[in-house]
Amino acid sequence: MNILIIEKSKTISHIIKNTLVAYGYNVTEDTSDFNSENLVKRDLFEILILDTNINGKFTTEDLIKKAKSKKNVQSKILGICSIGTWKDKVNFLNIGGDDVLSYPFPIQELLARIQSLLRRPNSYIDSKMYLGNVLLDTTNKTVSVKEKDIELRRKEYELLEYLIRNKNRTVSRCELLDHVWDYRSYTGSNTIDVHIKRLRDKIPSKGLIETVHGQGYRVKEPKASLA
């Protein structure tokens, strides 16, 4: 497994590299001149760990475009947001990133995100995401069920998209608060419960969002016979 880290902070890069090497990954670092664009374009790495705020000769967006420029691209891109706000994380996803983490983060979460990215099919980069009879258009931020449009508020859509992006795995409440609301330090809100209920009320797809008691929520790909 080959991983490329492109990160402005040498400290953050070294921490991530040392951890991943200890778990058996082959890791290449670029912490200064970001001259790895040719390696990025050649699709030599299964995972790219990319600083969300690179500016200069090459920007974060430039590197993502190079990574996604080939058909049937294999690399998945995980952003590391050490400065900035939730807007930077949303922008990273909108310009083609596959997932994003706020630094600092538990090493176990980093490892879990990498494994989750590796399980995603390459078709995931399409602007249309399907889960059974539910269709998300990630370009226009719309949802439809059996070609019938479903009106969702912005946060309802973002919550549903995040769950579907992470389908078949349990997503914790803390992770949802972090990635959808940027409430990492605050876990006492009932915001998630309210939005989950609204989604269940609005989308006529029985059992779309499962509650995993004591852990969080999960959406699962329906079996072919039930699709």
N, C-alpha and C positions, 0 to 999 in steps of 0.2 A: 504494500500500500504506500503510494507516494503522495506526500503533502507539501505544498509550497506555501510559505508564510510571507506575506508582503505587509510589513508593519513598520510604522515610523518609530515606535518606541522599542529600543533594543531590549529594555527590561521585559516588556510584555512579550516580545518575540521569543526571548530566551526561555522565559517561564513556560510558554506554550510548547516550544521545541523540546525542552528537557522532559516535559511530561509525556509528550507523544512518543518520543524515542524510547522512554521507559516502558511504554505499552507496545513497542514493536513496530512503530511506523517509521518509514524513511522520510526524513524531513529536510527540506531546503529552505534557507532563510534569505530574505532580502530586506534589509533594514535601513538602507542609505540612499542609493541612487535609483532604485526601482528599475533596474535594467533587465528584469526577468520577463519583459513583455514578449520576447521571442519564445521563451519557454512556455508562457501562458498560451500563446497562439498555436503552438505545436501540440497542445493537449497532452502533455506528458504526465499530468497529475490528476489523480482522482478527486482530490479536494484542494481548493484554494482558500486559504484563510487570509482575508483581506481587510486592511484598515479602511474604515468607512470615510475617512477624512484625509485622503492623500491629495495634495495639490502640488503643482509644479510642472515639470516637463510632461509627466503623465499624471492624470487624475484617477481617482477610484473608478469613475464612469468609463474612462478610456480603457482601463485594464479589464473591466467587465465586458465591454464591447469586443475586445480582442479575444477574450475567453469564449465568448458566445458566437464568434464570427463563423465558425465552421458548422456545417450540417452534421447532425448526429453527434454533437459535442458530448464528451463524457464527463468533463469536470463539473463538480458542484461547488458553489461559492458561498462560503460562510463569512459574514462580516463581523468585525470586532469594533464595537463603538466605545471608545474610551473617553471621548469628549463629545459634547453635543447633547441633543435631546431626542425625544421620541420622533421628532420630525426627520432627523438624520437617519434613523433606522427605517422609517417608512420610505424615505427617498431611496435608500440603498436597495430595498426590495423592489421599488418601482422601476429602477434602472437595470434590473436583471439579477440582483442577488437572490440566492435561494433561501437563506436564513441569516439571522443576525443576533449577536449576543452583546449585552452591555458588560463592560469590564468595570470592576472585578466580577468574576463568576466562579461557582464551584467547578473544579476540574471534572467531576463526575458529569456535570451538565454539558461541558464541552465534548466529552467522549460520547455522550448519548446523542448530541446533535450531529456529530460526525457519522455515527452509525445510522441515524435516521436519514441523513442525506444520501448515504450509500444505498439505502433501500429504495429510494425514489426512482421510478422509471425515467428514462431520458425524455419521454414525451411530456414530462412535467413542465418543461420550459414553454409549452404552448400557452397562448393567452386564454384558452378555454380549459376549464377544469371540470371534470365530471365525477359525480358520486351517485351511482344508481341513476335515477331520473332527475337528479338535481344538476343544473348547469350553472357554473360561475364564469362570467366573462371578466377576467381580471384587468382588461384594458378599460372597459366602460364601467366597471364596478357594478355589474347587474347580476341578478339571480333569476333563474326561471326553472319551473318544474313542469315537465311535459309541455314545453313551449309556451307556458303561461307565466308571464312576468310576476315576480313577487317583489313588492315594495318593502325595502329594508332601510332603516336608518343607517348612518355611516358606521357607527360602532357595531351595530348588529351585523352588517356586512363584513367588517374587518374581523370580528370574532368568528364568523362562519368560515371565512377564507382561511384563517389561521388553523382552525380545526381540520379543514379538509387538506390543507398543505401537509398536515401531520397525521393524516388518516392512519388508522390501524395501530396507533399507539396512544396511551393515556397521557393527556396533557394536564399538568397540575394547575391548580388555581393560581399559584404564585407565578408560574410561567405565563399564564394568560394575562394576569395583571401587569406583568413586566412588558410583554410584547404588544398587547392591544391597548393598554391604558397607561403604560409607563409608571405603574404604581409599585415598583419593586419593594419599597420599604413599608408599604401599607397593605396589610392583608385582612383588615377587619371589615371591609366593605362588602355589601351584598350586591354590588353592581353586576357581578358575573351571573348570579342566580336570576336576577331580573332580566338580563339580556338572553340567557339560555331559555327562559320561559317564553319570551317574545318570539324567539326563533321557532320554538316548538309549536307555538300557536299559529304562526304565519306560514310555515312550510308543511304542506300536507304529505309528509313522508314519515310514516310510522317508524319510531325507533331510530331516527336519523342520528340524534345525539344521545349517547349513553352516559349515564352517571355512574362513575366508578367510585363507590362509596369510600370515603377517607383518602382518595387519591386525586380525583379530578373528573375530566370528561374525555370522551372518545367518540370518534365517528369511524365506522368500519365500511370497507368496500363490500357491497352486497354480493352474495353468491350469484353466479351466472344464472342459475335457475330461477332466481327471484328478481333479477334485474328487469 
